[in-house]
Amino acid sequence: MQTKIYSNKVLIGKADLSISDDSMGVLSGEFIPNKDYLAIREINWKFNSTNNKDFDLWKSLRLNIQLENGYFLHSMGRISIWDIQEPMEEKIDIEIAGVFRHLIDDFFKTDPPRLFVEEP
């Protein structure tokens, strides 16, 4: 499913997410950043390259995902952008862990996906 990825209220890219681990509620796909991702890229690098993680800094990014139907996806786990310090041409993956079962069933396993907003 096509998604938009935000940091706070700023659109930083998009991704086509699919189920990568059904039992753990994990969605993943290729992250396609836009120019606004550059503002948080170094924070992402720093967070992913150390064992002494600054979770307050990571939480300040407020990463959130909006599905193509308008629903904002929230997870019990972490949103991870697997970016390495290489040119932007390298593939970047995104992973969302701990997505609620009903969201996976309604929006990723149902064909066509259930509508988020329905007519009265």
N, C-alpha and C positions, 0 to 999 in steps of 0.2 A: 504494500500500500504506500502511495506517495505521501510524504510528510514534509512539514516545514520545521526547521530546528531554530530555536530562539535562545539567546542569552538575555535574561531579563525580558525586555520588550523589543530587542533588536534581532531581526532575522539574520542568522549567521550562515545558513545553508539549507540544504534539503537532503532527503534520503528516501530510497525505496526500501521500506522495512518488510521483513518476512520473519516467520518463526524460525529461530535457530535452536532453541531448547524448549520444547513444549512443556515438559514436566516442571521446569523451573521458571516458566513465564519469561523467557528471554527472546527479545526481538533484535534483529541486527540487519545491517545493510551497508552499502557504500555511502559515505558522507560526502556530499558535493558542497564544499564551502563557497561562500561568496566573499567579497572584499572585507566585509565587516567581521568575518572570523579572525582576520589578522589582529584585531584588537585584543582577542583573548587567547590567541595561539600560544604565546609564551607562558601564560598561566597553565595551560593544558600540558605543555611540555614539562614544565617544572613539576607539576603534580604527578605526572606519570613516570618521572625519572628518579624519584626518591622513595625511600622506605619510610621516611619521616614526613608523612603527608600533612599538609595544612588544610584540614577539612573546612575551616572557616573561609579560607580563600576560595576553595572549590565551591562551597555553598553560595558564595557571593555572586557566582556566575549565573545562578538560577536557570540552569539549562531546562528547557521544556520543549515538548514535541506536540505539534498540532497535526492531526490526521487530516487527510483530504476532505473528510466529511465535516470538519470544523471542530471535532472533539479534541480537547487537550489531554494528552496521555500522561498519567502520573503513575509512578511505579514505587514499589516498596524498596527496591534496590537502587543501584546507582546508574546514571547515564554516563557512559564512557566513550570518549572520542579517542580512538587509537591512532594518533598522529605521531610521526617521528620527525626529527629535525632534518628533513630532507626537502628538496624542492616541492612546491605545491602540486606538481604533476604526479607525484606518487599517490597511490590509492590510499584513502583514509576510511577506516571502518568506524561505525558507531554501534554501540550495544546498549540496550535498555534491559535491565534485569529486574525481575520481580513484578512483572505486569500482571494485573488481576486477571484471573481465569475468564470471567465473563467478557472482558474486553477482547481477549484473544479469540474466544468463541464467536462473539458477535461481529467483530471487525476484520478478523484475519482468517477464520476457518469457514465462515459462511460466504457462499457465492450466489449472488452478489452480497457484499457486506451489508449488514443491517444499517438503516439510516439512523443518524444521530438525532436529527430534527425531523419529525414527521408532521404531516398536515393534521390539523385538529379533526 
